[in-house]
């Protein structure tokens, strides 16, 4: 059941993460500053490496992107599960008006 929930929520989560990323890029100068610095550092590293290590750096970047995507989805999904749990707990402990 958990796996099926993840599959069903995956498009929603990806869409929401893309929207949040867009909002960060548009509305948060701190985010843009750190993003710019990160890109600058990576460019410096890339330009400093000899040709025989360029592919290794590419593989490293690829694995980091994959890890980040997995983390984003799992964190978002866990937040969703936590919200449902809290909603259920509040609903159970809410006094009835009978």
Helices and strands as residue ranges (DSSP letters): H 2-27, H 29-48, H 51-93
